Amino acid sequence: MMSAPAAATCGADSPLGAMFAAAVQFFAAAQCALTEPWPPVPTVANNSHYDIIVVGSGTAGSVLGARLSEVPLNVLLIEAGSNPPAESIIPYFRDVLKSSKYDWNYTTEDDQFSSQELQHGAQRQPRGRLLGGCDSMSDMVYTRGFPSDYEAWAAALGPQWGWPTVLEYFKKTERMTDELITPHPELMKRHGTAGELHVSGARRYSHTTQVFYDAFKELGFEMVEDMTDPTKIGVGRFSHTIRRGRRHSVVTALLNKAGPRHNLHVLRDATATQVLFDGARAAGVAVLIDGREHHFYADKEVILSAGVFNTPKLLMLSGIGPRDHLEALGVPVRADLPVGEHLQDHTMVLQHLAAAPGTCPSPAPARYAALLRYLHDQGGNFSETDTMGAYMVNETANPRAPEFAMFPTCLPAGFGFYAGCTSILGFKEGICRALDDANREHELITVALVLLDPRSTGRVRLRSRDPLAPPLIYSGTFSHAADLARFPAAMRKALSLKDTEFLKARGARVVELPLASCAGEEGEAALACRARATATSAWHAAGTARAGAVLDAELRVRGVPGLRVVDASVMPRLVSSNTNAAVVMIAERAADFIKTQYGFQ
């Protein structure tokens, strides 16, 4: 409760109160300016017919809607969520939509083995429920994976998915403007310059980034100018999908421009519940709008782009999936396929250091000033992100792609880490209290250690026949023992940052966490236990309707005419990087398959 003296000082009649009120009004006005020309809201009658229906306007669905409407195809794009809010546009606010109404808020099931220091033994799995899906709430990092990833795809699906081909599809969408890359002809050979999606870089290195660069160099990492360069693996600053200080997603880059086309209808706040059939052929979808079921029909095909969890859920609700699982729920089986199997994800273990001030970004007052600057002209610190990371290679396993990635971040003293620790990361209260206590007077340096080539797999299953019930997600984290065995050495490498010159001078130390499940463990066993107990997802899940098993090489569902899948669930193997750019590429590839099939190429 505010005291009387403070109220008098900060009241509406005081100079400070007037300034605050003006800032609030300015922010409200700026929010109106921070909008995009979202696609118009269509009027779609029940039982309407289209050539193609795309379910889900996430990363893949938005690309498909834009590309397929370039030719004379009537396209209905169905999205369960709404338009992105203003916060989605501001790069600095990249995390604020997680755990909000714009997130499906999925979690994994407790396997009684991994992640036991997370609330309910469950890993958070944020997934966008808005136009653009995860691309409207991601970190905007632009990475592609490595050639060896796509060589594995080509081995399973044929040369149309090999590195030389997919590289051209990456370049098709990309407009590279990163000033650290564009001056180098050798690097630019692998980048596009005429695509719609701007890929940029911060105009300068921040002090924090420079500190981490120098620390990783001290540890022996090679400096890399372009983190998509497959010929060099080391430490570098990532490029991001940002244009003129605003998030540049597939919606803002592609779908908004396509929205006014008469042959594209983008339906929002509409939840698909089942694929409809005419005999053996997929003929449309059932959709809930304001609690009422509508049917929309596709004369050519239905495309599921609902994401790695909702796509297998829709397939299984429609009778396409493992026979034993569907029969156990009383779902009539149309096609016995391994839908929901082979879930892969990048496992992440967070390491924490506490250090005296001197590394982190500006404290709160400077952030408020930066926000006002951004609202004025979309410039300053809020207009960019300076994400950097280091890739580690296992020369014995695969010298051509990284085994681990390390992503360091830094929070200034007194930041208030507790809320994000519990609500977004989902750790138990004791861990979050320990980290928040360490952060009260010290900077908190967190190194996210991410396994990029997991051998473990999980699965997705129906919780029930209720189409509104969330799916059952079994992460399978460390189900393959080799994954856990690789973590201790990598954790020691990450923690060795505390011994580098700059951080050592600031008394950097490891923050010890109260892990009840690891009591009494020492040495290597303690590190392995810590990894197993605190493991969470890096939010890069894939493979639950994979091509080569559920789908053919052109992403059509095997044995089900008129039905195709296009999103991260099609990946035959998870790529060794963030997945968003790869999903854009998959959608571009699929759009050309479809155009060719119907005579438009």
MOUR-V734638 format. One record per helix or strand. SS is the DSSP state (H for helix, E for strand). FROM is the first residue (numbers start at 0). TO is the last residue. If there is no record, write none. Layout:
BEGIN
[[SS	FROM	TO] [SS	FROM	TO]]
END
This chain:
BEGIN
[[H	3	9] [H	14	32] [E	40	40] [E	48	54] [H	58	67] [E	74	77] [E	81	81] [H	85	88] [E	89	89] [H	90	92] [E	102	102] [E	105	106] [E	117	117] [H	118	120] [E	123	124] [E	127	127] [E	129	129] [H	132	135] [E	140	141] [H	146	156] [H	158	160] [H	162	172] [E	173	175] [H	184	187] [E	196	199] [H	206	217] [E	222	222] [E	234	236] [E	238	239] [E	241	242] [E	245	246] [H	249	257] [E	263	266] [E	270	277] [E	280	288] [E	291	303] [H	309	316] [E	319	320] [H	322	328] [E	334	335] [E	342	343] [E	346	354] [H	363	376] [H	380	382] [E	387	391] [E	393	393] [E	397	397] [E	403	410] [H	417	424] [E	426	426] [H	428	440] [E	442	450] [E	457	460] [E	471	473] [H	480	484] [H	486	498] [H	500	504] [E	508	509] [H	515	517] [H	522	533] [E	535	536] [E	541	541] [E	546	546] [E	550	550] [E	555	556] [E	562	564] [H	567	569] [H	579	596]]
END
